[in-house]
Amino acid sequence: MTSPPNQPKRAIAPYAQACALINANGSIDRAKGIKSVTLGKDAGRFCVELEDSRLDVTELVPVATLTTGGYPGFIYIEPGISTVCSNQKNTLLVITTDQDRSGVWKPFFLLVP
């Protein structure tokens, strides 16, 4: 099965509310439960909008990790609603940096159990 053009492949993750492999340019390689990814104004800021608008980022415990193409570096998830992501309750702010903690666009995996 192939995805339509510009559509990510569907990820198989039966126990996840949402998950994705997100590329450094913000494109989605494969996903489940992810509506969109937009790049923030500052380097390394990704706003990941969840498909289910009932999901509230202040109640979730998401996990993110850099892919092997993202090392060395760091990844962080804002633990609540972010002004960078227009204060949307169903949008996570994910930040990726280089080893000096300067914002840099890096590929990562995201999981919302």
C-alpha positions as CSV (number, residue, x, y, z in Angstrom):
1,M,0.0,0.0,0.0
2,T,1.4,3.4,-0.9
3,S,0.4,6.8,0.5
4,P,-1.0,9.5,-1.8
5,P,1.5,12.2,-2.8
6,N,2.5,14.5,0.1
7,Q,0.8,12.1,2.6
8,P,3.0,10.3,5.2
9,K,2.9,6.5,5.4
10,R,0.6,5.2,8.1
11,A,2.5,4.0,11.2
12,I,1.4,0.8,12.8
13,A,1.3,1.5,16.6
14,P,-1.8,-0.2,18.1
15,Y,-1.2,1.1,21.6
16,A,-0.2,4.7,20.8
17,Q,-2.6,7.7,20.6
18,A,-0.2,9.3,18.2
19,C,3.3,8.7,16.9
20,A,5.5,9.9,14.1
21,L,8.9,10.0,12.4
22,I,9.4,13.7,11.7
23,N,12.2,14.9,9.4
24,A,14.4,17.9,10.0
25,N,12.5,19.9,7.4
26,G,9.2,19.2,9.3
27,S,7.9,16.7,6.8
28,I,6.3,13.5,8.2
29,D,7.8,10.2,7.1
30,R,5.2,8.0,8.8
31,A,2.6,8.7,11.4
32,K,-0.5,7.9,13.3
33,G,-2.7,10.5,15.0
34,I,-0.6,13.5,13.8
35,K,-2.5,16.2,11.9
36,S,0.4,18.5,10.9
37,V,3.9,19.7,11.8
38,T,4.9,23.3,11.4
39,L,8.3,24.9,11.9
40,G,8.5,27.6,14.5
41,K,10.2,31.0,13.9
42,D,13.4,30.0,15.7
43,A,15.5,27.1,14.5
44,G,14.8,23.7,16.1
45,R,11.2,24.5,17.0
46,F,8.5,22.1,15.8
47,C,4.8,22.4,16.5
48,V,3.2,19.0,16.2
49,E,-0.6,19.1,16.0
50,L,-2.4,16.0,17.1
51,E,-5.4,14.8,15.0
52,D,-7.6,14.3,18.1
53,S,-8.5,17.8,19.2
54,R,-9.7,16.3,22.5
55,L,-6.1,15.5,23.5
56,D,-4.8,18.1,25.9
57,V,-1.0,18.5,26.0
58,T,-1.2,19.4,29.7
59,E,-2.5,15.9,30.4
60,L,-0.2,13.9,28.1
61,V,3.2,12.3,28.8
62,P,4.8,12.3,25.3
63,V,8.2,10.9,24.5
64,A,10.6,12.1,21.8
65,T,14.1,10.9,20.7
66,L,16.4,12.1,18.0
67,T,17.0,9.6,15.1
68,T,20.5,8.5,14.5
69,G,20.7,11.3,11.9
70,G,20.1,13.8,14.7
71,Y,23.0,12.9,16.9
72,P,24.9,14.6,18.5
73,G,22.3,16.8,20.0
74,F,19.4,17.1,22.4
75,I,15.6,17.0,22.2
76,Y,13.0,18.5,24.5
77,I,9.2,18.6,24.7
78,E,7.4,21.6,26.3
79,P,5.3,20.1,29.1
80,G,2.3,22.2,28.4
81,I,0.7,24.7,26.1
82,S,3.2,26.9,24.2
83,T,2.9,30.4,22.8
84,V,5.3,29.2,20.0
85,C,2.5,26.9,18.9
86,S,-0.3,29.5,19.2
87,N,-1.4,28.2,22.6
88,Q,-3.2,25.2,21.0
89,K,-4.1,22.6,23.6
90,N,-3.6,19.7,21.1
91,T,-0.2,20.9,19.8
92,L,3.1,19.9,21.2
93,L,6.2,22.0,21.0
94,V,9.3,19.8,20.3
95,I,12.7,21.5,20.4
96,T,15.9,20.0,18.9
97,T,19.4,21.4,19.4
98,D,23.0,20.6,18.7
99,Q,25.5,19.6,21.4
100,D,25.9,23.2,22.4
101,R,22.1,23.5,22.9
102,S,21.7,25.9,20.0
103,G,18.4,25.4,18.1
104,V,18.9,23.2,15.0
105,W,16.4,21.3,12.9
106,K,16.9,17.6,13.5
107,P,14.9,14.5,12.7
108,F,13.1,12.7,15.6
109,F,10.6,10.1,16.7
110,L,7.6,11.2,18.7
111,L,5.3,8.9,20.8
112,V,2.2,9.8,22.6
113,P,1.2,6.7,24.6
